[in-house]
Amino acid sequence: MLDKVPYRVLLPGWIREEARDKEEFKRLVLEYMKRYPDYRVKKVIGDFAICERK
């Protein structure tokens, strides 16, 4: 049950600044999240990636 608790990862501001469209934003978020190998992104709300642990 604890593995289903959502985790929030603060995304750096450069991701939003560099992204020209939604597809590039998604790519940059997924690239950044490689730094957190045990987390899987469910959605992005504001400046946070909402994740669950693998």
The 8 nearest C-alpha neighbors of each residue, nearest first, counted from 0:
[[1, 2, 3, 4, 5, 52, 51, 53],
 [0, 2, 3, 4, 52, 5, 51, 6],
 [1, 3, 0, 4, 52, 51, 53, 5],
 [4, 2, 1, 0, 51, 5, 52, 53],
 [3, 5, 1, 2, 51, 6, 0, 52],
 [6, 4, 51, 50, 3, 49, 7, 52],
 [5, 7, 50, 49, 51, 4, 8, 52],
 [8, 6, 49, 48, 47, 50, 9, 5],
 [7, 9, 48, 47, 10, 6, 49, 50],
 [10, 8, 47, 46, 7, 48, 11, 49],
 [9, 11, 46, 47, 8, 12, 48, 14],
 [12, 10, 13, 14, 9, 46, 15, 31],
 [11, 13, 14, 15, 16, 10, 46, 17],
 [14, 12, 16, 15, 11, 17, 18, 10],
 [13, 15, 17, 12, 16, 11, 18, 27],
 [16, 14, 18, 13, 17, 12, 24, 11],
 [15, 17, 13, 14, 18, 12, 19, 24],
 [18, 16, 14, 15, 13, 19, 24, 23],
 [19, 17, 24, 23, 15, 20, 16, 14],
 [18, 20, 17, 23, 21, 24, 16, 22],
 [19, 21, 23, 22, 18, 24, 25, 17],
 [22, 20, 24, 23, 25, 19, 18, 26],
 [21, 23, 25, 24, 20, 26, 18, 19],
 [22, 24, 26, 18, 25, 20, 21, 27],
 [25, 23, 18, 21, 27, 22, 26, 28],
 [24, 26, 22, 28, 23, 27, 21, 29],
 [25, 27, 23, 29, 24, 28, 30, 22],
 [28, 26, 30, 24, 29, 25, 31, 23],
 [29, 27, 31, 25, 30, 26, 32, 24],
 [28, 30, 32, 26, 31, 27, 25, 33],
 [29, 31, 27, 28, 32, 33, 26, 34],
 [32, 30, 28, 33, 29, 27, 34, 10],
 [31, 33, 29, 34, 35, 30, 28, 36],
 [34, 32, 35, 31, 36, 30, 29, 38],
 [33, 35, 32, 36, 31, 30, 37, 38],
 [34, 36, 33, 32, 37, 38, 31, 39],
 [37, 35, 33, 38, 34, 32, 39, 53],
 [38, 36, 53, 52, 35, 39, 51, 33],
 [39, 37, 52, 36, 51, 35, 53, 50],
 [38, 40, 50, 51, 52, 41, 53, 37],
 [41, 39, 50, 42, 49, 48, 38, 51],
 [40, 42, 50, 49, 39, 51, 43, 48],
 [43, 41, 49, 40, 48, 44, 50, 47],
 [42, 44, 48, 47, 49, 45, 46, 41],
 [45, 43, 47, 46, 48, 42, 49, 7],
 [44, 46, 47, 43, 48, 10, 9, 49],
 [45, 47, 10, 9, 44, 48, 43, 11],
 [48, 46, 9, 8, 44, 10, 45, 43],
 [47, 49, 43, 8, 7, 42, 50, 40],
 [48, 50, 7, 42, 41, 6, 43, 40],
 [51, 49, 40, 6, 39, 41, 5, 38],
 [50, 52, 5, 39, 38, 6, 3, 4],
 [51, 53, 38, 37, 2, 39, 50, 3],
 [52, 37, 38, 39, 51, 2, 36, 3]]
